[in-house]
Amino acid sequence: MTVTPNAEDFLLAAKRSEINALNHLMLSSEMVITISDLIHELQKERGLSNSVLVSKGKRLVEEHSQAIKATDTSLNNFRKTLSSLKLEDGGSSATRLYNSLAYALHALEGLPTIRTSIDTNKLTAPDNTKFFNHLIAGLLAVIFEAADVSNDPDITRLLVALFNFLQGKEYAGQERAWGVIGFTTGTFSNSTRDQIKALQDAQQNCFDIFSEFSTILPAAQLRQLETEEASSELQRMRQLIARFRSGDSLPTLIGEVWYQTATARIDEMLDIANQITVELDQLCRTKVKHAKEELRLHEEHLINLANYEEPPMSPLTAMDTERKDTTIHLSRGINIKLAGSIYELVQRQSAHLRQISEELASAKQTLNERKLIEKAKGVLMTSQRISEEEAYKQLRQAAMDGSKRIVDIAVNIISIAGMLKTS
């Protein structure tokens, strides 16, 4: 005989579903933490491999070798966390996350070939930079999708903060990589100078969003970092690049000074990223623990109420005809106290879900804006056959010229592209 689930069954099932979602989110967050470390090591390897290529194997060779070992250790840790993911529990909401993971893993397969090309000096520094940029972008996309999949507003906010901080850190890494090329060769082209300036602006934009979503400590750490000697020294070297003109020359040894200065700042950024990931891990574990405790209390409360017996009605109460009728009319055999309690629990759960939905929508607005900007960049890249960096530069310039936000310009471009397709 089939037993039809009742309200109590569905109420408890809803709480168990919340716990399962939080557990899956916690595993995803653990994966994100290892990605943060892997990105840092890849950034370091990128900068050092550029120095090796431009100097034809004469500078920072030993440091490059150590960087490769550190990258491989981080890569192994990343793969270990992937083995703990329960792919069958992801559901349809995890489709984009898993696609981005597949893309990142495929890109990582090209790393040994690139390293061989560096060892044999069969790769240019710009092409090497583009490969690592592409690889790191794929890993950052995983963090972006993890934030987009999250259905908890507090965890989503931290993931949004982490994504934007790591994106800003990646722009800092790209600035270091292009600076190594310019200083080691002793010259900067106009396009390279423009590229470095665009990367500086992009860093600031990411760090502004990070500060909006971050908790107090990491945000304070970033403010402190920007006042330290490493940032001040980097700013002085940035001015050298900005003032550089065609025909000027720079001592090539500055390349190593630039690398060390930029690295000192980026290493400080790693400490901030680590603080965010520690908070993320603690938050996930606290959320799971709290949800499990709520489930236990629900179960215990409902069991106690199911065994509760209503006291018999006194003769005087039965004869009170002036009393307003507050009787709950239920079928025979249903405990009034239990039904009322289930109603109260459902109401509380509904209010909780409404609050989560509102907070989640607010936290994900930034992610949705990011999607629009990426889509607009794709439209420009396809229609004008330009690079991603150039597409972003056009968006940024149009926003500055029109005193608008970049996302507003992106929406206009997407709209115009849609109209052209239908016309």
C-alpha beads as a LAMMPS data file, in Angstrom:
LAMMPS data file: protein, C-alpha beads

423 atoms
422 bonds

1 atom types
1 bond types

-500.0 500.0 xlo xhi
-500.0 500.0 ylo yhi
-500.0 500.0 zlo zhi

Masses

1 110.0

Atoms # bond

1 1 1 0.000 0.000 0.000
2 1 1 1.377 3.374 -1.049
3 1 1 1.625 5.936 1.739
4 1 1 1.006 9.519 0.641
5 1 1 3.519 11.995 2.145
6 1 1 1.975 14.543 4.465
7 1 1 2.854 18.150 5.296
8 1 1 5.310 17.059 7.964
9 1 1 7.200 14.879 5.468
10 1 1 7.557 17.694 2.963
11 1 1 8.593 20.208 5.623
12 1 1 11.446 17.973 6.778
13 1 1 12.331 17.093 3.174
14 1 1 12.714 20.806 2.427
15 1 1 15.205 21.184 5.269
16 1 1 17.148 18.075 4.151
17 1 1 17.262 19.480 0.625
18 1 1 18.724 22.719 2.005
19 1 1 21.404 20.706 3.820
20 1 1 22.270 18.764 0.649
21 1 1 22.586 22.008 -1.297
22 1 1 24.845 23.487 1.392
23 1 1 27.012 20.352 1.432
24 1 1 27.434 20.547 -2.340
25 1 1 28.217 24.247 -2.048
26 1 1 30.827 23.500 0.627
27 1 1 32.566 21.017 -1.703
28 1 1 32.488 23.593 -4.486
29 1 1 33.999 26.160 -2.122
30 1 1 36.808 23.765 -1.216
31 1 1 37.519 23.434 -4.936
32 1 1 37.508 27.229 -5.306
33 1 1 40.082 27.504 -2.510
34 1 1 42.520 25.216 -4.354
35 1 1 41.883 27.138 -7.590
36 1 1 42.918 30.360 -5.847
37 1 1 46.275 28.809 -4.944
38 1 1 46.733 27.297 -8.420
39 1 1 46.087 30.648 -10.097
40 1 1 48.748 32.281 -7.911
41 1 1 51.375 29.719 -8.910
42 1 1 50.459 29.956 -12.600
43 1 1 50.781 33.737 -12.416
44 1 1 54.261 33.397 -10.966
45 1 1 55.265 30.828 -13.580
46 1 1 53.987 33.123 -16.346
47 1 1 56.131 36.052 -15.229
48 1 1 59.268 33.971 -14.772
49 1 1 58.861 32.124 -18.072
50 1 1 58.664 35.490 -19.849
51 1 1 61.974 36.488 -18.292
52 1 1 63.535 33.198 -19.416
53 1 1 62.214 33.632 -22.959
54 1 1 63.173 37.291 -23.411
55 1 1 66.670 36.756 -21.933
56 1 1 67.084 33.523 -23.945
57 1 1 67.604 31.435 -20.849
58 1 1 69.999 33.777 -19.036
59 1 1 67.821 35.220 -16.264
60 1 1 65.691 33.786 -13.427
61 1 1 66.121 30.231 -14.729
62 1 1 66.355 28.592 -11.296
63 1 1 63.387 30.602 -10.022
64 1 1 61.428 29.448 -13.070
65 1 1 62.247 25.821 -12.304
66 1 1 61.037 26.222 -8.712
67 1 1 57.860 27.900 -9.935
68 1 1 57.040 24.915 -12.147
69 1 1 57.331 22.567 -9.151
70 1 1 55.069 24.808 -7.075
71 1 1 52.489 24.919 -9.887
72 1 1 52.481 21.125 -10.170
73 1 1 51.915 20.762 -6.412
74 1 1 48.949 23.141 -6.562
75 1 1 47.617 21.366 -9.639
76 1 1 47.664 18.028 -7.801
77 1 1 45.781 19.568 -4.867
78 1 1 43.187 20.969 -7.259
79 1 1 42.656 17.569 -8.863
80 1 1 42.241 15.955 -5.449
81 1 1 39.371 18.290 -4.594
82 1 1 37.713 17.432 -7.903
83 1 1 37.626 13.777 -6.878
84 1 1 35.557 14.700 -3.806
85 1 1 32.844 16.411 -5.891
86 1 1 29.613 14.421 -6.151
87 1 1 28.856 15.086 -9.800
88 1 1 25.513 13.287 -9.727
89 1 1 24.223 15.624 -6.987
90 1 1 24.881 18.836 -8.900
91 1 1 21.574 18.988 -10.742
92 1 1 20.796 21.164 -13.756
93 1 1 21.966 24.308 -11.931
94 1 1 25.540 23.010 -12.027
95 1 1 25.653 22.606 -15.821
96 1 1 27.620 25.801 -16.466
97 1 1 29.936 25.104 -13.524
98 1 1 30.798 21.647 -14.834
99 1 1 31.246 23.000 -18.371
100 1 1 33.705 25.600 -17.099
101 1 1 35.562 22.892 -15.182
102 1 1 35.815 20.763 -18.327
103 1 1 37.141 23.780 -20.230
104 1 1 39.746 24.589 -17.550
105 1 1 40.965 20.979 -17.332
106 1 1 41.297 20.805 -21.110
107 1 1 43.348 24.028 -21.123
108 1 1 45.617 22.662 -18.376
109 1 1 46.473 19.710 -20.606
110 1 1 48.423 22.107 -22.839
111 1 1 50.773 23.168 -20.023
112 1 1 53.491 20.490 -20.599
113 1 1 53.716 21.393 -24.307
114 1 1 54.115 25.099 -23.520
115 1 1 56.846 24.323 -20.982
116 1 1 58.740 22.317 -23.583
117 1 1 58.494 25.208 -26.038
118 1 1 59.893 27.545 -23.365
119 1 1 62.800 25.217 -22.622
120 1 1 63.687 25.049 -26.325
121 1 1 63.038 28.795 -26.834
122 1 1 60.462 28.081 -29.549
123 1 1 57.841 30.444 -28.138
124 1 1 57.587 34.221 -28.024
125 1 1 56.954 35.971 -24.710
126 1 1 53.674 37.555 -25.944
127 1 1 52.352 34.156 -27.061
128 1 1 53.420 32.643 -23.755
129 1 1 51.596 35.416 -21.894
130 1 1 48.450 34.852 -23.936
131 1 1 48.503 31.115 -23.187
132 1 1 48.727 31.644 -19.429
133 1 1 46.124 34.437 -19.590
134 1 1 43.772 32.041 -21.359
135 1 1 44.479 29.275 -18.850
136 1 1 43.920 31.469 -15.796
137 1 1 40.769 32.973 -17.338
138 1 1 39.351 29.455 -17.549
139 1 1 40.028 28.855 -13.857
140 1 1 38.503 32.210 -12.900
141 1 1 35.400 31.229 -14.874
142 1 1 35.001 28.233 -12.549
143 1 1 34.914 30.570 -9.531
144 1 1 32.421 32.829 -11.324
145 1 1 30.106 29.888 -12.043
146 1 1 30.442 28.615 -8.461
147 1 1 29.169 31.997 -7.275
148 1 1 26.367 31.913 -9.836
149 1 1 25.257 28.419 -8.739
150 1 1 25.254 29.335 -5.037
151 1 1 21.773 29.662 -3.517
152 1 1 22.948 31.119 -0.209
153 1 1 23.301 34.939 -0.164
154 1 1 26.109 35.066 2.426
155 1 1 28.208 32.488 0.583
156 1 1 27.405 34.148 -2.755
157 1 1 28.640 37.521 -1.479
158 1 1 31.947 35.998 -0.365
159 1 1 32.339 34.172 -3.689
160 1 1 31.632 37.412 -5.579
161 1 1 34.239 39.178 -3.428
162 1 1 36.766 36.384 -4.027
163 1 1 36.130 36.270 -7.787
164 1 1 36.599 40.017 -8.211
165 1 1 39.658 40.068 -5.981
166 1 1 41.294 37.203 -7.896
167 1 1 40.336 38.843 -11.196
168 1 1 42.030 42.044 -10.021
169 1 1 45.018 40.017 -8.867
170 1 1 45.141 38.380 -12.305
171 1 1 45.210 41.793 -13.982
172 1 1 48.113 42.624 -11.650
173 1 1 49.802 39.418 -12.797
174 1 1 49.269 40.320 -16.442
175 1 1 50.724 43.775 -15.768
176 1 1 53.768 42.086 -14.242
177 1 1 54.119 39.785 -17.282
178 1 1 53.946 42.591 -19.862
179 1 1 56.241 44.762 -17.745
180 1 1 58.831 41.969 -17.646
181 1 1 58.822 41.859 -21.456
182 1 1 59.229 45.616 -21.795
183 1 1 61.873 46.169 -19.114
184 1 1 63.894 43.065 -20.079
185 1 1 64.037 44.172 -23.728
186 1 1 64.618 47.782 -22.676
187 1 1 61.720 49.205 -24.663
188 1 1 57.940 49.652 -24.571
189 1 1 55.748 49.986 -27.661
190 1 1 52.741 52.309 -27.540
191 1 1 50.391 49.322 -27.598
192 1 1 52.201 47.707 -24.648
193 1 1 52.037 50.936 -22.638
194 1 1 48.310 51.241 -23.412
195 1 1 47.829 47.615 -22.436
196 1 1 49.556 48.113 -19.082
197 1 1 47.497 51.247 -18.366
198 1 1 44.268 49.369 -19.184
199 1 1 45.307 46.570 -16.820
200 1 1 45.881 49.092 -14.028
201 1 1 42.387 50.538 -14.527
202 1 1 40.856 47.066 -14.651
203 1 1 42.548 46.178 -11.359
204 1 1 41.022 49.183 -9.654
205 1 1 37.557 48.372 -10.983
206 1 1 37.771 44.801 -9.642
207 1 1 39.063 45.928 -6.252
208 1 1 36.214 48.457 -5.972
209 1 1 33.653 45.663 -6.452
210 1 1 35.611 43.437 -4.066
211 1 1 35.464 46.114 -1.364
212 1 1 31.688 46.332 -1.771
213 1 1 31.154 42.604 -1.140
214 1 1 34.057 41.762 1.151
215 1 1 33.972 41.319 4.896
216 1 1 35.798 43.841 7.083
217 1 1 39.221 42.201 7.484
218 1 1 40.124 41.434 3.838
219 1 1 38.957 44.901 2.757
220 1 1 41.157 46.479 5.444
221 1 1 44.100 44.321 4.323
222 1 1 43.767 45.630 0.759
223 1 1 43.691 49.252 1.933
224 1 1 46.807 48.592 3.998
225 1 1 48.555 46.940 1.036
226 1 1 48.103 49.970 -1.186
227 1 1 49.988 52.126 1.350
228 1 1 53.000 49.788 1.697
229 1 1 56.442 50.136 0.112
230 1 1 55.880 47.466 -2.555
231 1 1 52.900 49.391 -3.962
232 1 1 54.752 52.725 -3.761
233 1 1 57.778 51.302 -5.593
234 1 1 55.553 49.754 -8.226
235 1 1 53.862 53.100 -8.766
236 1 1 57.230 54.753 -9.397
237 1 1 58.091 52.106 -11.992
238 1 1 54.668 52.509 -13.588
239 1 1 55.522 56.166 -14.094
240 1 1 58.702 55.122 -15.928
241 1 1 56.546 53.136 -18.342
242 1 1 54.027 55.966 -18.774
243 1 1 56.807 58.477 -19.569
244 1 1 58.610 56.126 -21.980
245 1 1 58.767 57.394 -25.564
246 1 1 59.905 55.824 -28.817
247 1 1 63.694 56.058 -29.053
248 1 1 64.206 55.934 -25.294
249 1 1 66.135 53.022 -23.780
250 1 1 66.114 51.424 -20.338
251 1 1 68.715 49.241 -18.583
252 1 1 67.563 45.650 -19.124
253 1 1 68.437 44.733 -15.531
254 1 1 65.373 46.727 -14.483
255 1 1 63.366 43.730 -15.680
256 1 1 64.350 41.753 -12.586
257 1 1 63.683 44.731 -10.311
258 1 1 60.232 45.152 -11.851
259 1 1 59.496 41.442 -11.430
260 1 1 60.531 41.409 -7.769
261 1 1 58.594 44.600 -6.993
262 1 1 55.411 43.430 -8.701
263 1 1 55.786 39.990 -7.112
264 1 1 56.084 41.442 -3.600
265 1 1 52.729 43.179 -4.104
266 1 1 51.061 40.115 -5.637
267 1 1 52.347 37.895 -2.826
268 1 1 50.687 40.261 -0.360
269 1 1 47.494 39.839 -2.371
270 1 1 47.759 36.084 -1.851
271 1 1 47.513 36.642 1.905
272 1 1 44.268 38.559 1.344
273 1 1 42.908 35.841 -0.942
274 1 1 43.791 33.245 1.689
275 1 1 41.879 35.232 4.314
276 1 1 38.793 35.268 2.104
277 1 1 39.031 31.512 1.493
278 1 1 39.405 30.840 5.242
279 1 1 36.254 32.874 5.888
280 1 1 34.488 31.075 3.041
281 1 1 35.346 27.657 4.458
282 1 1 34.253 28.644 7.969
283 1 1 31.001 30.131 6.675
284 1 1 30.107 26.993 4.714
285 1 1 30.768 24.725 7.680
286 1 1 28.773 26.978 10.019
287 1 1 25.840 27.059 7.601
288 1 1 25.768 23.252 7.300
289 1 1 26.027 22.801 11.067
290 1 1 23.229 25.293 11.691
291 1 1 20.933 23.682 9.099
292 1 1 21.497 20.226 10.580
293 1 1 20.688 21.525 14.048
294 1 1 17.484 23.121 12.738
295 1 1 16.476 19.809 11.148
296 1 1 17.092 17.978 14.426
297 1 1 14.979 20.491 16.346
298 1 1 12.183 20.292 13.769
299 1 1 12.092 16.514 14.009
300 1 1 12.220 16.553 17.789
301 1 1 9.544 19.241 18.065
302 1 1 7.137 17.469 15.711
303 1 1 7.577 14.132 17.496
304 1 1 6.799 15.741 20.846
305 1 1 3.732 17.483 19.465
306 1 1 2.460 14.340 17.753
307 1 1 2.412 12.639 21.149
308 1 1 0.719 15.592 22.824
309 1 1 -2.832 15.007 24.025
310 1 1 -5.302 17.911 24.256
311 1 1 -6.789 18.260 27.788
312 1 1 -10.512 17.458 27.973
313 1 1 -12.870 20.436 27.673
314 1 1 -14.372 21.441 31.028
315 1 1 -18.188 21.587 31.389
316 1 1 -18.004 25.332 32.053
317 1 1 -15.998 25.946 28.888
318 1 1 -18.414 23.822 26.887
319 1 1 -21.352 25.929 28.151
320 1 1 -19.587 29.285 27.344
321 1 1 -21.747 30.476 24.433
322 1 1 -20.287 34.032 24.501
323 1 1 -16.800 32.805 23.580
324 1 1 -15.775 33.463 19.957
325 1 1 -15.330 30.312 17.880
326 1 1 -11.578 29.771 17.359
327 1 1 -11.834 26.055 16.623
328 1 1 -9.578 24.633 13.920
329 1 1 -11.766 22.268 11.915
330 1 1 -9.734 19.199 10.986
331 1 1 -10.482 15.645 10.039
332 1 1 -10.815 13.113 12.809
333 1 1 -7.482 11.787 14.106
334 1 1 -5.434 14.916 13.353
335 1 1 -3.740 16.527 16.329
336 1 1 -4.684 20.239 16.442
337 1 1 -1.483 21.175 18.258
338 1 1 0.637 19.339 15.667
339 1 1 -1.210 20.934 12.732
340 1 1 -0.751 24.377 14.216
341 1 1 2.933 23.750 14.793
342 1 1 3.508 22.553 11.234
343 1 1 1.749 25.694 9.993
344 1 1 4.046 27.875 12.118
345 1 1 7.156 26.023 10.920
346 1 1 6.062 26.362 7.288
347 1 1 5.450 30.078 7.792
348 1 1 8.896 30.547 9.327
349 1 1 10.518 28.543 6.543
350 1 1 8.646 30.583 3.905
351 1 1 9.759 33.861 5.490
352 1 1 13.330 32.541 5.610
353 1 1 13.202 31.610 1.910
354 1 1 11.748 35.007 0.949
355 1 1 14.569 36.771 2.766
356 1 1 17.172 34.540 1.127
357 1 1 15.648 35.177 -2.297
358 1 1 15.806 38.962 -1.867
359 1 1 19.383 38.932 -0.545
360 1 1 20.457 36.477 -3.238
361 1 1 19.060 38.681 -6.006
362 1 1 21.059 41.610 -4.648
363 1 1 24.268 39.579 -4.384
364 1 1 23.914 38.185 -7.912
365 1 1 23.253 41.520 -9.605
366 1 1 27.003 42.029 -10.015
367 1 1 27.358 38.576 -11.575
368 1 1 24.561 39.333 -14.049
369 1 1 26.220 42.624 -14.981
370 1 1 29.472 40.754 -15.556
371 1 1 27.675 38.386 -17.954
372 1 1 26.340 41.333 -19.940
373 1 1 29.810 42.904 -20.197
374 1 1 31.318 39.602 -21.369
375 1 1 28.555 39.218 -23.970
376 1 1 29.120 42.762 -25.255
377 1 1 32.857 42.104 -25.475
378 1 1 32.083 39.028 -27.578
379 1 1 29.914 41.105 -29.923
380 1 1 32.714 43.650 -30.427
381 1 1 35.387 40.969 -30.867
382 1 1 33.321 39.215 -33.552
383 1 1 32.058 42.282 -35.410
384 1 1 35.348 44.221 -35.387
385 1 1 37.768 41.268 -35.258
386 1 1 39.616 42.720 -32.282
387 1 1 41.153 41.217 -29.141
388 1 1 39.368 40.853 -25.811
389 1 1 41.578 43.574 -24.311
390 1 1 40.729 45.995 -27.130
391 1 1 37.019 45.220 -26.793
392 1 1 37.102 46.004 -23.086
393 1 1 39.070 49.184 -23.760
394 1 1 36.335 50.346 -26.180
395 1 1 33.626 49.614 -23.616
396 1 1 35.537 51.491 -20.917
397 1 1 36.220 54.484 -23.178
398 1 1 32.589 54.696 -24.293
399 1 1 31.469 54.614 -20.658
400 1 1 33.908 57.406 -19.737
401 1 1 32.897 59.541 -22.726
402 1 1 29.199 59.169 -21.955
403 1 1 29.551 59.356 -18.149
404 1 1 27.818 55.989 -17.896
405 1 1 28.526 52.636 -16.335
406 1 1 30.233 50.010 -18.493
407 1 1 27.268 47.672 -18.044
408 1 1 24.931 50.330 -19.508
409 1 1 27.125 50.555 -22.613
410 1 1 27.173 46.743 -22.783
411 1 1 23.362 46.580 -22.717
412 1 1 23.182 49.094 -25.600
413 1 1 25.658 47.115 -27.704
414 1 1 23.807 43.832 -27.105
415 1 1 20.506 45.516 -27.970
416 1 1 21.851 47.004 -31.215
417 1 1 23.412 43.666 -32.183
418 1 1 20.057 41.966 -31.614
419 1 1 18.266 44.518 -33.778
420 1 1 20.779 44.063 -36.600
421 1 1 20.286 40.304 -36.499
422 1 1 16.513 40.589 -36.855
423 1 1 16.595 43.282 -39.534

Bonds

1 1 1 2
2 1 2 3
3 1 3 4
4 1 4 5
5 1 5 6
6 1 6 7
7 1 7 8
8 1 8 9
9 1 9 10
10 1 10 11
11 1 11 12
12 1 12 13
13 1 13 14
14 1 14 15
15 1 15 16
16 1 16 17
17 1 17 18
18 1 18 19
19 1 19 20
20 1 20 21
21 1 21 22
22 1 22 23
23 1 23 24
24 1 24 25
25 1 25 26
26 1 26 27
27 1 27 28
28 1 28 29
29 1 29 30
30 1 30 31
31 1 31 32
32 1 32 33
33 1 33 34
34 1 34 35
35 1 35 36
36 1 36 37
37 1 37 38
38 1 38 39
39 1 39 40
40 1 40 41
41 1 41 42
42 1 42 43
43 1 43 44
44 1 44 45
45 1 45 46
46 1 46 47
47 1 47 48
48 1 48 49
49 1 49 50
50 1 50 51
51 1 51 52
52 1 52 53
53 1 53 54
54 1 54 55
55 1 55 56
56 1 56 57
57 1 57 58
58 1 58 59
59 1 59 60
60 1 60 61
61 1 61 62
62 1 62 63
63 1 63 64
64 1 64 65
65 1 65 66
66 1 66 67
67 1 67 68
68 1 68 69
69 1 69 70
70 1 70 71
71 1 71 72
72 1 72 73
73 1 73 74
74 1 74 75
75 1 75 76
76 1 76 77
77 1 77 78
78 1 78 79
79 1 79 80
80 1 80 81
81 1 81 82
82 1 82 83
83 1 83 84
84 1 84 85
85 1 85 86
86 1 86 87
87 1 87 88
88 1 88 89
89 1 89 90
90 1 90 91
91 1 91 92
92 1 92 93
93 1 93 94
94 1 94 95
95 1 95 96
96 1 96 97
97 1 97 98
98 1 98 99
99 1 99 100
100 1 100 101
101 1 101 102
102 1 102 103
103 1 103 104
104 1 104 105
105 1 105 106
106 1 106 107
107 1 107 108
108 1 108 109
109 1 109 110
110 1 110 111
111 1 111 112
112 1 112 113
113 1 113 114
114 1 114 115
115 1 115 116
116 1 116 117
117 1 117 118
118 1 118 119
119 1 119 120
120 1 120 121
121 1 121 122
122 1 122 123
123 1 123 124
124 1 124 125
125 1 125 126
126 1 126 127
127 1 127 128
128 1 128 129
129 1 129 130
130 1 130 131
131 1 131 132
132 1 132 133
133 1 133 134
134 1 134 135
135 1 135 136
136 1 136 137
137 1 137 138
138 1 138 139
139 1 139 140
140 1 140 141
141 1 141 142
142 1 142 143
143 1 143 144
144 1 144 145
145 1 145 146
146 1 146 147
147 1 147 148
148 1 148 149
149 1 149 150
150 1 150 151
151 1 151 152
152 1 152 153
153 1 153 154
154 1 154 155
155 1 155 156
156 1 156 157
157 1 157 158
158 1 158 159
159 1 159 160
160 1 160 161
161 1 161 162
162 1 162 163
163 1 163 164
164 1 164 165
165 1 165 166
166 1 166 167
167 1 167 168
168 1 168 169
169 1 169 170
170 1 170 171
171 1 171 172
172 1 172 173
173 1 173 174
174 1 174 175
175 1 175 176
176 1 176 177
177 1 177 178
178 1 178 179
179 1 179 180
180 1 180 181
181 1 181 182
182 1 182 183
183 1 183 184
184 1 184 185
185 1 185 186
186 1 186 187
187 1 187 188
188 1 188 189
189 1 189 190
190 1 190 191
191 1 191 192
192 1 192 193
193 1 193 194
194 1 194 195
195 1 195 196
196 1 196 197
197 1 197 198
198 1 198 199
199 1 199 200
200 1 200 201
201 1 201 202
202 1 202 203
203 1 203 204
204 1 204 205
205 1 205 206
206 1 206 207
207 1 207 208
208 1 208 209
209 1 209 210
210 1 210 211
211 1 211 212
212 1 212 213
213 1 213 214
214 1 214 215
215 1 215 216
216 1 216 217
217 1 217 218
218 1 218 219
219 1 219 220
220 1 220 221
221 1 221 222
222 1 222 223
223 1 223 224
224 1 224 225
225 1 225 226
226 1 226 227
227 1 227 228
228 1 228 229
229 1 229 230
230 1 230 231
231 1 231 232
232 1 232 233
233 1 233 234
234 1 234 235
235 1 235 236
236 1 236 237
237 1 237 238
238 1 238 239
239 1 239 240
240 1 240 241
241 1 241 242
242 1 242 243
243 1 243 244
244 1 244 245
245 1 245 246
246 1 246 247
247 1 247 248
248 1 248 249
249 1 249 250
250 1 250 251
251 1 251 252
252 1 252 253
253 1 253 254
254 1 254 255
255 1 255 256
256 1 256 257
257 1 257 258
258 1 258 259
259 1 259 260
260 1 260 261
261 1 261 262
262 1 262 263
263 1 263 264
264 1 264 265
265 1 265 266
266 1 266 267
267 1 267 268
268 1 268 269
269 1 269 270
270 1 270 271
271 1 271 272
272 1 272 273
273 1 273 274
274 1 274 275
275 1 275 276
276 1 276 277
277 1 277 278
278 1 278 279
279 1 279 280
280 1 280 281
281 1 281 282
282 1 282 283
283 1 283 284
284 1 284 285
285 1 285 286
286 1 286 287
287 1 287 288
288 1 288 289
289 1 289 290
290 1 290 291
291 1 291 292
292 1 292 293
293 1 293 294
294 1 294 295
295 1 295 296
296 1 296 297
297 1 297 298
298 1 298 299
299 1 299 300
300 1 300 301
301 1 301 302
302 1 302 303
303 1 303 304
304 1 304 305
305 1 305 306
306 1 306 307
307 1 307 308
308 1 308 309
309 1 309 310
310 1 310 311
311 1 311 312
312 1 312 313
313 1 313 314
314 1 314 315
315 1 315 316
316 1 316 317
317 1 317 318
318 1 318 319
319 1 319 320
320 1 320 321
321 1 321 322
322 1 322 323
323 1 323 324
324 1 324 325
325 1 325 326
326 1 326 327
327 1 327 328
328 1 328 329
329 1 329 330
330 1 330 331
331 1 331 332
332 1 332 333
333 1 333 334
334 1 334 335
335 1 335 336
336 1 336 337
337 1 337 338
338 1 338 339
339 1 339 340
340 1 340 341
341 1 341 342
342 1 342 343
343 1 343 344
344 1 344 345
345 1 345 346
346 1 346 347
347 1 347 348
348 1 348 349
349 1 349 350
350 1 350 351
351 1 351 352
352 1 352 353
353 1 353 354
354 1 354 355
355 1 355 356
356 1 356 357
357 1 357 358
358 1 358 359
359 1 359 360
360 1 360 361
361 1 361 362
362 1 362 363
363 1 363 364
364 1 364 365
365 1 365 366
366 1 366 367
367 1 367 368
368 1 368 369
369 1 369 370
370 1 370 371
371 1 371 372
372 1 372 373
373 1 373 374
374 1 374 375
375 1 375 376
376 1 376 377
377 1 377 378
378 1 378 379
379 1 379 380
380 1 380 381
381 1 381 382
382 1 382 383
383 1 383 384
384 1 384 385
385 1 385 386
386 1 386 387
387 1 387 388
388 1 388 389
389 1 389 390
390 1 390 391
391 1 391 392
392 1 392 393
393 1 393 394
394 1 394 395
395 1 395 396
396 1 396 397
397 1 397 398
398 1 398 399
399 1 399 400
400 1 400 401
401 1 401 402
402 1 402 403
403 1 403 404
404 1 404 405
405 1 405 406
406 1 406 407
407 1 407 408
408 1 408 409
409 1 409 410
410 1 410 411
411 1 411 412
412 1 412 413
413 1 413 414
414 1 414 415
415 1 415 416
416 1 416 417
417 1 417 418
418 1 418 419
419 1 419 420
420 1 420 421
421 1 421 422
422 1 422 423
